[in-house]
Amino acid sequence: MTHQPSLPGLEGPDNVPSGRLGDIYEALPPEERAPYLQALHDRAVPAERLVMALARMGHSVSASLIRTYRRMELR
């Protein structure tokens, strides 16, 4: 995916992950993006539960990737 410049003030949130988790964010409908980021950054939401919710929406990701992201990015 190439970088698409955007107009000032129309950028996405600063906490959008890169890689597969960011690809999922971009693929989600706009109204689902904020809840996704909220669940992704909430350690109280089990990674397995998030994986199941994303699978129902047609997105494949491993619980291990989510746990690693949380461990590395949410210090």
Secondary structure, DSSP 8 states (H G I E B T S, - for coil): -------TT----TT--SHHHHHHHHHS-HHHHHHHHHHHH-TTS-HHHHHHHHHHTT----HHHHHHHHHHH--
